[in-house]
């Protein structure tokens, strides 16, 4: 089921196999307290697909929206757009929850619970996110790739696989981060070697119950309170993407 939104005192649930939207080349797309009848300005196209919101070359304002039990590869995809997302919740996404490609904007006061793969996936984007809660994330809480520049403030996460991953030329600045029972809290590495090394800057972190606190490859960097940190591993990709966790026991590193 997908709860697109709710009116005061009324919760409208729509079967996930019957609802999804691709919105193309709109001037503005505004969503707030939506129910079965979608009330927002459309200037050009609305195409009905199955179980997915996609926005392309538009301005997106989204507030107080809940997605439940989505089955698509990405529950929501924003491409080449500007966005402001507030008070959004994803539960029981089969795969990724939000995929943001080459987009700029902000996200705040979001919750992600019981997500099959990545909760938030950035590519080529410039975004500020704050006040986000994660629980039972099957892959990465926040995946940052392809020259993205992401500022993260006030994250609370538990019982998940990977915390924040900076990849492929991306820069992540993260502060006030709390994680418990997240196997790999911080990663900085390149998956696609045509990019410059990744970087991550951390401050005010509180991490408990983990396997390896921070892993990096030979060229990528990670800093905690302005000091270089990170255990070097050549096995980050098979550990994360092939789930070869036995390699964690074989990590040979030098402390930077």
Secondary structure, DSSP 8 states (H G I E B T S, - for coil): -EEEEEETTEEEEE-GGG--EEEES-S-EEEES--SS-----SSEEEE-SS-EEEESSEEEEEEEEEES--SSEEEEEES-EEEEEEEEEES-SSEEEEEES-EEEEEEEEEEEESS-SEEEES-EEEEEEEEEEEESSEEEEEESS-EEEEEEEEEEEEEEEEEEETT-EEEEEEEEEEEEEEEEEEE-SSTTS---EEEEEEEEEES-S-SEEE-SS-EEEETTEE--EE-TTHHHHHHS--GGGGGG----B-
